[in-house]
Amino acid sequence: MTSGDILIRAENLEYAYSSRIWGFRRLNYPVLKGLNFEIRRGETLGVMGRNGCGKSSLLRILNRVIAPTGGQLRYDKDVSSILLTLGLGFDSNLTGRDNAILSVMLQGGTRQEARTLIEDIKEFSELGEFFERPVKTYSSGMKSRLGFSTAMRTEVDLLLIDETLAVGDRQFRKKAEKAMMEKINSEQTVVFVSHSASQVSKVCSRAIWLEAGVIQAEGDTKEVGKEYKAFMDKISKAKGPSAWAS
């Protein structure tokens, strides 16, 4: 459901990183190039594109992990966000409980609010006694469960979802997908990125196609998806099956 109010507006947004060559010369590598788009309150905006097109960098900028090197983001207010990347950023020496509490507080919640949510997070994660153990003892799947469970129970203005969620066994994935769809179909504002046009079309009514850091198309998801698929078909025919994994 979409209210139509603009939550975030990107104006000529750019991002580049630099790297030294042989320890002497520094070269700049442009990742995002002059992006202009809007995120509307309550909508689920899809961002599709090949690996390496700039999708993840865009999410990190929206989550304020990194700053743009050009242009700007205009916010309707002090927007809180959480990037659902399945456990990245946890302190490995702290327990699952402590990490979940800190995560809620970093998203703007009080310690009391975090403690109120914590048992629900523990139950949803299905981590059992491991919830009280250091995260360094977790498998990657357990970290994913903790990250997903914390994100689903944290109230933020903007939920950022990066690619397909692999969060445990089949039964838990089914529960996780249901929880995610409930978020998407609510008043929650979501940005969902994927290399798969069909995946984006399932959950988004509006989409952006990124290629080489530039917006190639924006608008109705089906129309944008058609353009993206036509481009990928052309690449596939020119270079063979390996192009799909590029």
VMD Tcl script that draws the C-alpha trace (Angstrom):
set ca {
  {0.00 0.00 0.00}
  {1.37 3.41 -0.96}
  {0.51 6.79 0.50}
  {2.28 8.67 -2.27}
  {4.33 10.89 0.05}
  {8.00 11.02 -0.88}
  {10.21 9.59 1.86}
  {13.57 9.94 0.08}
  {14.60 11.76 -3.08}
  {17.95 11.09 -4.78}
  {19.36 13.97 -6.80}
  {22.26 13.27 -9.16}
  {23.52 10.63 -6.73}
  {27.05 9.38 -7.37}
  {29.47 7.01 -5.71}
  {33.05 6.15 -6.60}
  {35.87 4.43 -4.74}
  {39.59 4.87 -5.20}
  {42.42 2.35 -5.26}
  {46.20 2.62 -5.46}
  {48.04 1.04 -8.36}
  {51.39 -0.47 -7.33}
  {51.25 1.70 -4.19}
  {51.77 4.95 -6.10}
  {49.01 6.11 -8.43}
  {45.44 6.40 -7.14}
  {42.60 5.66 -9.56}
  {38.89 6.38 -9.09}
  {36.30 3.76 -10.03}
  {32.77 5.11 -10.58}
  {30.03 2.81 -9.25}
  {26.88 4.98 -9.33}
  {26.54 7.76 -11.90}
  {24.04 10.58 -11.53}
  {21.02 8.68 -10.17}
  {17.71 10.52 -9.84}
  {14.78 8.69 -8.25}
  {12.21 8.82 -5.44}
  {11.16 6.37 -2.75}
  {7.52 6.83 -1.78}
  {6.22 6.17 1.69}
  {4.60 2.74 1.99}
  {5.75 1.38 -1.38}
  {8.01 -1.53 -2.27}
  {10.51 -0.29 -4.83}
  {12.39 -2.93 -6.78}
  {15.95 -2.44 -8.00}
  {17.03 -4.97 -10.62}
  {20.31 -5.41 -12.41}
  {23.27 -7.68 -13.02}
  {25.85 -8.42 -10.33}
  {28.26 -5.51 -10.18}
  {25.77 -2.93 -11.48}
  {25.78 -0.92 -8.21}
  {22.74 -2.35 -6.40}
  {24.49 -3.20 -3.14}
  {26.35 0.13 -3.07}
  {23.03 1.91 -3.45}
  {21.59 -0.01 -0.49}
  {24.61 0.82 1.66}
  {24.20 4.51 0.84}
  {20.48 4.39 1.67}
  {21.38 2.72 4.97}
  {24.09 5.37 5.60}
  {26.86 2.79 5.83}
  {28.75 4.75 3.19}
  {28.32 8.33 1.98}
  {27.75 9.30 -1.64}
  {30.69 10.99 -3.33}
  {28.41 13.23 -5.38}
  {24.83 14.49 -5.42}
  {22.59 14.12 -2.40}
  {19.72 12.32 -0.72}
  {16.85 14.47 0.54}
  {14.85 12.96 3.41}
  {11.30 13.81 4.42}
  {12.46 13.53 8.03}
  {15.08 11.72 10.10}
  {14.52 8.38 8.37}
  {15.48 5.21 10.22}
  {16.42 2.17 8.17}
  {17.75 -1.35 8.47}
  {19.64 -3.29 5.82}
  {18.63 -6.94 5.79}
  {21.89 -8.64 4.84}
  {21.60 -11.59 7.19}
  {23.79 -10.85 10.15}
  {26.48 -8.57 8.81}
  {27.69 -6.15 11.48}
  {27.13 -8.35 14.52}
  {29.81 -8.33 17.24}
  {31.07 -11.92 17.25}
  {32.10 -11.74 20.93}
  {28.61 -10.77 22.12}
  {25.70 -13.17 22.53}
  {22.79 -13.33 20.13}
  {20.65 -11.64 22.78}
  {23.08 -8.73 23.24}
  {23.50 -8.28 19.50}
  {19.73 -8.20 18.99}
  {19.31 -5.60 21.76}
  {22.06 -3.43 20.28}
  {20.58 -3.74 16.79}
  {17.16 -2.55 17.97}
  {18.74 0.37 19.83}
  {20.85 1.35 16.80}
  {17.63 1.64 14.82}
  {16.32 4.21 17.31}
  {14.63 2.02 19.90}
  {15.17 2.46 23.63}
  {16.72 -0.23 25.81}
  {13.29 -0.90 27.30}
  {11.76 -1.31 23.84}
  {14.57 -3.68 22.91}
  {13.99 -5.78 26.01}
  {10.29 -5.90 25.22}
  {11.01 -7.29 21.74}
  {13.82 -9.62 22.67}
  {11.81 -12.73 23.60}
  {9.81 -12.44 20.40}
  {13.07 -12.21 18.43}
  {14.43 -15.26 20.24}
  {11.28 -17.29 19.57}
  {11.13 -16.35 15.89}
  {14.83 -17.15 15.34}
  {14.45 -20.69 16.72}
  {18.02 -20.48 18.02}
  {17.14 -21.95 21.41}
  {20.06 -21.98 23.87}
  {22.39 -20.58 21.21}
  {20.61 -17.24 21.58}
  {22.56 -16.85 24.85}
  {25.91 -17.84 23.32}
  {28.50 -15.66 21.51}
  {27.80 -15.14 17.80}
  {31.32 -16.41 17.01}
  {30.00 -19.90 17.85}
  {27.22 -19.57 15.22}
  {27.12 -21.14 11.79}
  {26.37 -18.82 8.86}
  {22.78 -20.07 8.86}
  {22.35 -19.21 12.53}
  {23.68 -15.69 11.95}
  {21.18 -15.36 9.12}
  {18.34 -16.37 11.42}
  {19.37 -13.85 14.05}
  {19.75 -11.05 11.50}
  {16.43 -11.79 9.83}
  {14.51 -12.18 13.10}
  {15.88 -8.91 14.46}
  {15.07 -7.02 11.25}
  {11.52 -8.36 11.10}
  {10.79 -7.27 14.66}
  {12.40 -3.82 14.43}
  {10.17 -0.86 13.53}
  {11.95 1.37 10.99}
  {10.87 3.79 8.28}
  {12.76 1.96 5.54}
  {13.49 -1.76 5.18}
  {16.28 -2.59 2.71}
  {16.39 -6.17 1.42}
  {19.40 -7.44 -0.50}
  {18.85 -10.37 -2.89}
  {17.40 -13.80 -2.06}
  {17.12 -14.74 1.59}
  {18.74 -18.05 2.51}
  {17.85 -18.25 6.19}
  {18.05 -21.80 7.37}
  {16.15 -24.96 6.58}
  {13.09 -25.25 4.36}
  {10.60 -24.84 7.19}
  {12.25 -21.68 8.51}
  {12.61 -20.23 4.99}
  {8.89 -20.66 4.50}
  {8.20 -18.81 7.75}
  {10.73 -16.11 6.86}
  {9.21 -15.56 3.41}
  {5.74 -15.23 4.95}
  {7.01 -12.67 7.49}
  {8.77 -10.72 4.75}
  {5.66 -10.63 2.56}
  {3.60 -9.40 5.51}
  {6.05 -6.51 5.87}
  {5.96 -5.77 2.16}
  {2.14 -5.82 2.03}
  {1.85 -3.52 5.06}
  {2.55 0.22 5.31}
  {6.27 -0.58 5.54}
  {8.46 1.18 2.96}
  {10.75 -1.37 1.32}
  {13.58 -1.30 -1.22}
  {14.14 -4.79 -2.63}
  {17.12 -5.53 -4.88}
  {17.74 -8.58 -7.03}
  {19.37 -9.66 -10.29}
  {16.11 -11.49 -11.08}
  {13.36 -9.53 -12.83}
  {10.79 -12.23 -12.05}
  {11.66 -12.07 -8.34}
  {11.22 -8.28 -8.31}
  {7.92 -8.48 -10.22}
  {6.44 -10.76 -7.56}
  {6.63 -8.15 -4.81}
  {7.09 -4.71 -6.41}
  {4.76 -2.48 -8.41}
  {7.51 0.00 -9.37}
  {11.08 -0.75 -10.29}
  {14.44 0.62 -11.40}
  {16.87 -1.17 -13.71}
  {20.53 -0.40 -13.05}
  {23.31 -1.18 -15.51}
  {26.90 -0.03 -14.99}
  {25.77 2.39 -12.29}
  {23.21 4.15 -14.49}
  {19.40 3.95 -14.37}
  {18.38 2.43 -17.69}
  {14.64 2.31 -17.00}
  {12.20 3.24 -14.23}
  {8.47 2.74 -13.80}
  {6.00 -0.14 -13.92}
  {7.76 -3.33 -12.84}
  {6.52 -5.42 -15.77}
  {7.65 -2.88 -18.34}
  {11.04 -2.37 -16.70}
  {11.40 -6.14 -16.37}
  {10.74 -6.61 -20.09}
  {13.50 -4.17 -20.98}
  {15.92 -5.80 -18.55}
  {15.13 -9.31 -19.80}
  {15.56 -8.22 -23.43}
  {18.96 -6.78 -22.53}
  {20.00 -9.97 -20.73}
  {18.81 -12.12 -23.65}
  {20.96 -10.04 -25.98}
  {23.97 -10.40 -23.67}
  {23.38 -14.13 -23.33}
  {23.25 -14.67 -27.10}
  {26.38 -12.60 -27.63}
  {28.52 -14.14 -24.89}
  {26.92 -17.44 -24.03}
  {25.48 -18.82 -20.74}
  {28.34 -17.38 -18.65}
  {26.93 -13.88 -19.20}
  {24.07 -14.61 -16.82}
  {26.53 -15.00 -13.97}
  {28.45 -11.80 -14.74}
}
mol new
graphics top color blue
foreach p $ca { graphics top sphere $p radius 0.5 }
foreach p [lrange $ca 0 end-1] q [lrange $ca 1 end] { graphics top cylinder $p $q radius 0.2 }
display resetview
